[in-house]
């Protein structure tokens, strides 16, 4: 069962009435609302930044609530279109993957974390969509959001088939993390297109084109990054970072990896690969 929890619908009304307030005032409104109504979401936001060494308040002030006024119309559009996309998503998952999932899907005003991410909420696996981040990225159209939703659901299906989320070995060091990430994100990036109505990724045709043009260079740089004990492959994932001026290049590479595997193996085989097999196919792909 897909259960939608709309933690943005009421908060948008509060924001709309206070768009002319200071950035700090808007942050305080966010804190008050989420502490009272959705404390688990508030805790996730703040702790996520703190564990990575960031000040969540500084991020909120300098990267999120300072741009709410200019992004607000896109936030409204994103919220409305997400609700449309989610209406038949459960039926699509069953039709494409032949599995039934029990999941919470949460819509909320985040602190710029991610447009979408898989986690847990209220004791159940969840996909959490940050309306503010979606607006910032200008991913608010129905096609863009359909692509995003299907990407995150492909992660959930992957975890369901594997019967695990992130294996312990993937967190042992930067090298293992880089091996796992290109495989995991590649799985979601490739299979989202089997599930989605959208023909183009949320990042647009231009992103696909420039990634294709630089594919060999990106492969080489990813291989080099695997050996970087400090930074690892972080720059290949997330819109805050770039490689060759390209954000999210790791998603493109991962999809190319899984595309090749799909020509040889079925879904279950790809989803359930063991560590040594994942490492081998990743290194073969990059070399």
C-alpha positions as CSV (number, residue, x, y, z in Angstrom):
1,X,0.0,0.0,0.0
2,X,1.2,3.5,-0.8
3,X,0.2,6.0,1.9
4,X,0.6,9.7,1.1
5,X,1.4,12.0,4.0
6,X,1.0,15.6,3.0
7,X,3.1,17.6,5.4
8,X,3.3,20.6,3.1
9,X,-0.4,21.4,2.3
10,X,-1.1,23.3,5.4
11,X,2.4,24.8,5.8
12,X,2.2,26.4,2.3
13,X,-0.7,28.6,3.7
14,X,1.5,29.8,6.5
15,X,4.3,30.6,4.1
16,X,2.0,32.4,1.7
17,X,0.9,34.8,4.4
18,X,4.5,35.5,5.5
19,X,6.4,35.8,2.2
20,X,7.5,39.3,3.0
21,X,8.9,38.4,6.4
22,X,12.6,38.1,7.1
23,X,14.5,34.9,6.3
24,X,15.0,34.3,10.0
25,X,11.2,34.8,10.7
26,X,10.4,32.2,8.0
27,X,12.8,29.8,9.5
28,X,11.2,30.2,12.9
29,X,7.8,29.6,11.3
30,X,9.2,26.3,9.9
31,X,10.6,25.3,13.2
32,X,7.4,26.0,15.1
33,X,5.2,24.2,12.5
34,X,7.3,21.1,12.1
35,X,8.2,20.7,15.8
36,X,4.5,20.8,16.6
37,X,3.0,18.7,13.7
38,X,5.8,16.6,12.3
39,X,8.6,16.4,14.8
40,X,10.2,13.3,13.2
41,X,10.6,15.3,10.0
42,X,12.2,18.2,11.8
43,X,14.6,15.8,13.5
44,X,15.6,14.2,10.3
45,X,16.4,17.6,8.7
46,X,18.5,18.9,11.5
47,X,20.3,15.6,12.3
48,X,21.1,14.9,8.7
49,X,23.2,18.1,8.4
50,X,24.8,17.8,11.8
51,X,26.1,14.3,11.2
52,X,27.8,15.6,8.1
53,X,29.4,18.6,9.9
54,X,27.1,21.3,8.6
55,X,25.1,23.9,10.7
56,X,21.5,23.2,9.7
57,X,20.5,26.8,10.7
58,X,23.2,28.3,8.4
59,X,22.0,26.1,5.5
60,X,18.4,27.1,6.2
61,X,19.2,30.8,6.3
62,X,21.7,31.0,3.4
63,X,20.3,28.4,1.0
64,X,16.6,27.8,1.7
65,X,14.5,30.5,3.3
66,X,16.4,33.3,1.6
67,X,14.8,32.2,-1.7
68,X,11.3,31.1,-0.6
69,X,9.6,34.3,-2.0
70,X,11.1,33.7,-5.5
71,X,10.5,30.0,-5.4
72,X,7.1,29.9,-3.9
73,X,5.0,29.7,-7.1
74,X,7.2,26.7,-8.1
75,X,6.6,25.1,-4.7
76,X,2.8,25.4,-5.2
77,X,3.1,23.9,-8.7
78,X,5.3,21.1,-7.5
79,X,3.0,20.2,-4.7
80,X,-0.1,20.1,-6.9
81,X,1.7,18.0,-9.6
82,X,3.2,15.6,-7.1
83,X,-0.3,14.7,-5.9
84,X,-1.4,14.1,-9.5
85,X,1.6,11.9,-10.2
86,X,1.1,9.8,-7.1
87,X,-2.6,8.9,-7.9
88,X,-1.8,5.8,-10.0
89,X,1.8,5.1,-8.9
90,X,0.9,2.0,-6.9
91,X,-0.8,0.3,-9.9
92,X,2.2,1.2,-12.1
93,X,4.7,-0.4,-9.7
94,X,2.7,-3.6,-9.7
95,X,2.4,-3.7,-13.5
96,X,6.1,-3.1,-14.2
97,X,7.8,-4.8,-11.3
98,X,5.1,-7.3,-10.2
99,X,5.6,-6.5,-6.5
100,X,3.4,-4.9,-3.9
101,X,5.1,-2.4,-1.6
102,X,4.0,-1.0,1.7
103,X,5.4,2.5,2.0
104,X,4.8,6.1,3.2
105,X,5.3,8.9,0.7
106,X,5.9,12.2,2.5
107,X,5.6,15.7,1.0
108,X,7.1,18.5,3.1
109,X,9.1,21.7,3.2
110,X,12.7,20.4,3.8
111,X,15.9,22.3,4.4
112,X,17.2,21.8,0.9
113,X,18.2,18.2,1.5
114,X,17.1,16.5,-1.7
115,X,14.2,16.6,-4.1
116,X,13.5,13.0,-3.1
117,X,15.1,10.4,-0.8
118,X,14.4,7.0,0.6
119,X,14.3,6.6,4.3
120,X,11.9,5.6,7.1
121,X,9.0,7.5,8.5
122,X,6.6,6.4,11.3
123,X,8.3,3.1,11.4
124,X,7.9,2.3,7.8
125,X,10.0,2.6,4.7
126,X,9.3,6.0,3.1
127,X,10.1,8.3,0.2
128,X,10.4,11.8,1.4
129,X,10.0,14.7,-1.2
130,X,11.4,18.1,-0.4
131,X,9.1,20.6,-2.1
132,X,11.5,23.5,-1.6
133,X,14.4,21.5,-3.3
134,X,12.2,20.5,-6.2
135,X,11.3,24.2,-6.6
136,X,14.9,25.3,-6.4
137,X,15.9,22.8,-9.1
138,X,12.8,23.8,-11.2
139,X,11.7,20.2,-11.4
140,X,8.0,21.2,-10.8
141,X,6.4,20.0,-14.0
142,X,4.4,16.8,-14.2
143,X,6.9,15.0,-16.4
144,X,9.9,16.0,-14.2
145,X,8.1,14.9,-11.1
146,X,7.0,11.6,-12.6
147,X,10.6,10.9,-13.5
148,X,11.7,11.8,-9.9
149,X,8.9,9.7,-8.2
150,X,9.7,6.7,-10.4
151,X,13.4,7.0,-9.6
152,X,12.8,6.9,-5.9
153,X,10.3,4.1,-6.2
154,X,12.9,2.1,-8.2
155,X,15.1,2.4,-5.2
156,X,12.4,1.0,-3.0
157,X,11.7,-1.9,-5.4
158,X,15.5,-2.6,-5.5
159,X,15.7,-2.7,-1.7
160,X,12.5,-4.9,-1.6
161,X,14.0,-7.5,-4.0
162,X,17.4,-7.5,-2.2
163,X,15.8,-7.5,1.2
164,X,18.2,-4.9,2.4
165,X,18.9,-1.2,1.9
166,X,22.7,-0.3,2.1
167,X,24.8,-3.3,2.9
168,X,27.5,-3.0,5.6
169,X,30.4,-3.4,3.2
170,X,29.2,-0.3,1.3
171,X,29.9,1.9,4.3
172,X,33.3,0.5,5.2
173,X,35.3,3.0,3.1
174,X,35.1,5.5,0.2
175,X,36.1,2.9,-2.3
176,X,33.3,0.5,-1.4
177,X,30.8,3.4,-1.2
178,X,31.7,4.4,-4.7
179,X,31.3,0.9,-6.0
180,X,27.9,0.6,-4.3
181,X,26.6,4.1,-5.3
182,X,27.2,3.7,-9.1
183,X,25.4,0.4,-9.0
184,X,22.5,1.4,-6.7
185,X,21.8,4.8,-8.3
186,X,22.3,3.3,-11.7
187,X,19.6,0.7,-10.9
188,X,17.1,3.4,-10.0
189,X,18.2,5.7,-12.9
190,X,17.8,2.9,-15.5
191,X,14.6,1.3,-14.2
192,X,12.8,4.6,-13.6
193,X,12.3,4.8,-17.3
194,X,10.5,1.5,-17.3
195,X,8.0,2.9,-14.7
196,X,7.7,6.5,-15.8
197,X,5.4,8.1,-18.3
198,X,8.1,10.8,-18.9
199,X,10.4,10.3,-21.8
200,X,13.2,12.5,-20.5
201,X,15.0,12.6,-17.2
202,X,14.2,15.5,-14.8
203,X,17.6,17.0,-15.6
204,X,16.6,17.4,-19.2
205,X,17.9,16.4,-22.6
206,X,20.9,18.8,-22.3
207,X,22.2,16.9,-19.3
208,X,22.0,13.6,-21.2
209,X,23.8,15.1,-24.2
210,X,26.7,16.6,-22.3
211,X,27.1,13.3,-20.2
212,X,27.2,11.3,-23.5
213,X,29.8,13.7,-25.0
214,X,32.0,13.2,-21.9
215,X,31.3,9.6,-21.1
216,X,34.8,8.2,-21.5
217,X,36.3,11.1,-19.5
218,X,33.7,10.6,-16.8
219,X,34.4,6.9,-16.6
220,X,38.2,7.6,-16.2
221,X,37.5,10.3,-13.5
222,X,35.2,8.0,-11.6
223,X,37.8,5.3,-11.6
224,X,40.3,7.8,-10.2
225,X,37.8,9.0,-7.6
226,X,37.4,5.5,-6.3
227,X,41.0,5.6,-5.1
228,X,40.6,9.0,-3.4
229,X,40.4,8.1,0.3
230,X,39.3,11.6,1.3
231,X,36.7,12.7,-1.2
232,X,35.8,9.5,-2.9
233,X,33.1,9.7,-5.5
234,X,31.0,12.4,-3.7
235,X,31.4,14.9,-6.6
236,X,29.5,12.6,-8.9
237,X,26.3,12.6,-6.8
238,X,24.3,15.7,-5.9
239,X,23.5,19.0,-7.5
240,X,25.9,20.8,-5.1
241,X,28.9,19.2,-6.8
242,X,30.2,18.9,-10.4
243,X,32.6,16.9,-12.5
244,X,33.7,18.5,-15.8
245,X,31.0,21.1,-15.0
246,X,28.3,18.4,-14.9
247,X,26.2,17.7,-11.8
248,X,24.9,14.2,-11.0
249,X,27.3,12.5,-13.4
250,X,27.3,9.4,-11.3
251,X,23.6,8.8,-12.1
252,X,24.3,8.8,-15.8
253,X,27.2,6.5,-15.5
254,X,25.2,4.2,-13.3
255,X,22.4,4.0,-15.8
256,X,24.8,3.1,-18.5
257,X,26.2,0.4,-16.3
258,X,22.8,-1.2,-15.6
259,X,21.8,-0.8,-19.3
260,X,24.6,-3.0,-20.2
261,X,23.7,-5.6,-17.5
262,X,20.1,-5.6,-18.6
263,X,21.1,-6.9,-22.0
264,X,22.5,-10.0,-20.3
265,X,20.5,-10.6,-17.1
266,X,17.0,-10.3,-15.8
267,X,15.7,-7.8,-13.1
268,X,16.1,-10.1,-10.2
269,X,19.7,-11.1,-11.1
270,X,20.7,-7.4,-11.4
271,X,19.0,-6.4,-8.2
272,X,20.5,-9.2,-6.1
273,X,24.2,-9.1,-7.2
274,X,26.8,-9.8,-4.5
275,X,29.6,-7.5,-3.5
276,X,32.3,-9.3,-5.6
277,X,30.1,-9.3,-8.6
278,X,29.1,-5.7,-8.3
279,X,32.7,-4.7,-7.9
280,X,33.7,-6.7,-11.0
281,X,31.0,-5.3,-13.3
282,X,31.7,-1.7,-12.1
283,X,35.4,-2.0,-12.7
284,X,34.9,-3.7,-16.1
285,X,32.5,-0.9,-17.1
286,X,34.9,1.9,-16.0
287,X,38.0,0.4,-17.7
